[in-house]
Amino acid sequence: MSGQASGWFSRWLLPGLAFKAAVIGGGYATGREIAEFFLPAGPWGGLAGLTLATLIWSGMCVLTFLFARASGARDYRSFFQALLGRGWIAFELAYAFFVIIVLAVFGAAAGEIGHAVFGAPKWAGMLALLLGVTAFVSFGNKVVEQLFAWVSILLYGVYGLFLVLAVTTFGHDIAAAFSVPIRVGADALVGGGTYAGYNIIGAVIILPVTRHLLSDRDAVTAGLIAGPLAMIPAFVFFVCMCAYAPEVSGAALPSDVLLAKLNLPIFRLLFQVMVFAALLESGTGAVHAINERVAGAFQARMGRTFGVRARALCALALLVFCMVLAEKVGLVGLIAGGYRLLAYALIALYVIPLATLGLVRLAKRPAFQPEVS
């Protein structure tokens, strides 16, 4: 692909926006993950944990993008075949568990939003998300990338407005929460490391967009930017929720607790629309990664492309199973029970091998030259 076809936005910002789309999902956008992993460490400890997670994300994105370029990987299967050899199947199993958990979380969050905002039965929100994700993943890379870009505009805009409204409405409560002595304990580091550990898989999920990277410099730049792009909304959310930490710590939708404090019905509706859009892009990213992996295997074995109908049916089958799981377990239970176990598996199968074996292989390879058309 030529440099003209892949401009600076596609090379440097799109990977970060796609990574944000992969990690923001149901627990992040509703505030449930932020409350679970960072509130227990207190205001200053939580900020330290968020900073640690941001640094881990940027570092791992840089390594992932560089290794993907060096190995020619454009989907997670080929990436882990290059990294782990025959051990790639272990990651396949962990990724299957990841997708089931996160899509169930997205479904549970969509159900909670529909119920909280419109009083609709929870299955209605799940169905709306299922149909939306299926529609977007059916048409492949370009449509998915456009979704990432447009939802990002909505998301950053709404979070920025949320911060302004929160500061003007209950800024004194936020200031009081941060007036305590600065303390950063082990719980902050554990929370940040665990949260970064299971979410860093987003760097592998978005490998299809790395086709725009034309050089190692692009890979490093995109990777460094990806961490802050993905974490800015979390910092905003965390600072605001510290004002009412006891109330939001156990809430299924911490965002709705804070929105009730603002007492602005129109903005509450806008925010929940944004959360649903975040669920849509995250679900689309997770399912699209599977579709791309299946499409590659299908073309290799059958010699035919994986068409729109096949992509839609594959996505639909996966989503129906995950929505049923969401209905049975619920949002809080899924995040508290499944994510920590998942984090340990991904650290063992992805983070440690890439930071050791992958880094050694990158150091030993010849300098990688930019692609030319």
Disulfide bonds with the S-S distance in Angstrom:
none
